[in-house]
Amino acid sequence: MSIILSIETSTKNCSVSLSKQGETLVLKEDYNINYSHAELLHVFIDDVLKTANIKKIEIDAIAVSKGPGSYTGLRIGVSAAKGLCYALDKPLISVSTLHALVRQLDTQEGVIVPMLDARRMEVYSAIYDYEFNLIRKIEAQILDELSFKEELNNGKVFFIGNGTEKTKALLSHDNAVYIDNKLPSSNEMSALAYNKYIIGDTEDVAYFEPFYLKDFIALKPKKA
């Protein structure tokens, strides 16, 4: 038996799920453009537990999307997850945001490029094969007309995530397939978190930090 609470806050989608043996029981999420994670997250946690009729103490582990993604969003999610782990004395499991994102796609060919918007012409991206094996590490990538040239010339390339819009404007190729309007969700975290749980792949709650990939840059407020 393993009941895992999963938290995903790396983008504007505030997402919480409860799973049993890797299968999602309850999912609640909100694609709020205003990033209301601080207000919604704990409400969603309480809601999924109530819907499943499961008490917090019955949870076996807490899983959190570790990034990359929004600096503030990641901090909110990780802080909540660590707080629950401390309070309930439960293990913490981290799940790669991009790995969970590619799991939304079902294909038997080509490669998959999950990408999250990272301002201007930059994205957080990686490359996976169609069996979800990582074949190019996660990086902050500045897009240009030559991006993914080799992969596109070799076969189908499926682009997924909120970084696809800026990619479309640069890359026009017969092998490019764009999966629009997809954001990371805690739904796909269920199986990934369970796989880590059964082999004891957990984090040190005291020292775990999100995978920001880039340093946080505070923007100056615009003058009125």
N, C-alpha and C positions, 0 to 999 in steps of 0.2 A: 504494500500500500504506500502510495506517495501522493500527497496533496501539495501542490506547489502554487503559490501566488506569484504571478508575473506582472512586472511593471515596465511600461514602455513610455518614455517621455522625451525622446531624443529629437522629435520634430513637433509640429503643431498638433499632432494627434496624441491626446492624453488617453492611454489605453491600459486597462487592467483586466487580467483574466485569472480564472481559477481552473486548475487542471488536475486530473487524477490519472495516474499511470501514463502521462504524456498526452492525454486526450483532453481538450478544452471542454470544461463543463459550463462555464459562464464567461461571457465576454462583455465588457462595457467600455466604450470609447467615444471620443468627441473630437472631431476635426475642427477645433475652434481656432480661427485665424488670429485671435488675440492672445494666444498662449496663456490660457487660464489654468495652467497645471496646478499652481499653488492652491487654487480654490477648489478644483475638481478632484484631485487625486485621492485624498482621503475619503471623500464622499463615495467615489467609485469603489474603493477598497471595501468599505462597509457594505455597499450595495451588492457586490458580487458574493460576498460571504453570506449575506442575508438571503439572497436568491438561492444559493446552494444549500442553505441551512447548515452551514459549517461555522464553527467558532474559530476565532483566531488561534487558540491554543492547539487546535487540531491540524493546523498547517504543519507540514513537514519541512518546508524550505521556502525561502523567498528568492525569486529570480528577478534580476534587473537588467535592462538593456544598457550595455556599458559604453556605447558610442561606436563611432564618432557621431556627432550631431550638434544640436544647440547646446552651448555651454550652460546656459541657465536651466534649460530643460533637463539636461543630464544631472545637474547638481540637485535639482528638486527630486528626481526619481531615485537617485542613489541615496540621498539623505533620508528619504522615507523608508527605503528598503533596509538601510542600516539600522534605523530606529526600531523597526519591527523586529529585526534579528536580535538586537540587544534586549528588547522588552520581552520577547517570547523565547529567547535562547534557542534560536533556530539558525541553521547554516545559510550562508549567502552564496548564490550562484550568479555568475555574470554571463551574459549572452551577447555575442557580437551583433550589433545593430544591423550591419549589412548582411550577415549570414541569415538572420531572421527574415530580412526583406526578400532575399532571393527565393526563399521557400514559398513565396506567394505565386511563383511561376512554375508551371508544369510543361516541360518540353523534353524531347528526346533527341535534340540536335543542338549544335552550336555551343556558344558560351553565353554566360549571363553577366552583365555589368550592372550591379546595384550602384546607384549614385545619389548622394544627397547634396543639396545646394549648399555652397560654402561662400556665398557672396561673389559678385562680379562674374568672371568666367572660370571660377574655381569650383570643383566638386570634391566630395569625399567619395572615393570609388575603390573598387576591387574587381577582380575577374574570377568567376567560378565556372567550372564545367557544368554540363546539364545534370550531373549527379551531385551537385552542390559541393564539390571539392574545390578548395581555394587554390587557384593556379597563378594569381598575382596578388601580392600583399596589398593591404589597405593603404592608401596614400591620399594626401591632399594634392589634387591634380589640376593644373591649369589647362583648360581645353583649347585646342586649336584645330586647324583643318587636317592635321596629320594624326590626331589622336585616334587610337585603336585601328590604325591603317592595316597593320598586319593581321589582326583578328578579323576585320571586315573582308579582307581579301581571301581569307581561308574558309569562310563560311558564315552562317547566321550569327548575329550578335544581338542579344536581347537586352535593351537598356530599360531599367526599371527604377523608379524613385522620383523625387521631386527635382532632380537635376536634369531630367530628360528634356525639358523645354529649351534650355540654353544649348543642349547638345544638338537638337534638331536643326537649329539655325546654322550650325557649323558643318554637320556631317549628313550629307545626302548620298546614300549608298543603297543598292538593291538588297544588301544583306543586313541592313540596319532595321531592327524591329523595335518600336518604341511602345512600352507599356505605361500608359499615362495614368495619372491620378492614383498612384499607389504610394503609401507611406508605411513605415514600419509599424507593426501591430504586435501586441502581446499574444495574439492568437497563435502565431507561428513560433513563439517562444516556448510553448508548452512542451513540444517534443524535444527541442534542443535542451531545455532545462532538465527534463527527465533523464535524458542520456547522460548528462553531467552528474546528476544526483546519484544514479545507480553505481557510478564508478568513484564517487566521493570527490569529484572535481569541484571544490568549493573555494571561496575566497576568505582571506583574513579580514574579518569585519572591521577591525580597528584601522587597518592600513589601506584598504581598497579605495582606489580613486577611479573615476571614469576615464575612458580613453578619449581624451579631447582631440588628439592628433595635432592641433594647433594651439598656440597660446591665446588666451582670451585677450581681446582688444576692446577696450571701452571706447565707445563712440561719444564725441562731444555733442551735447544737445543742440538742436538748431535754434538760432535766435528767433525770437517772436517777430 
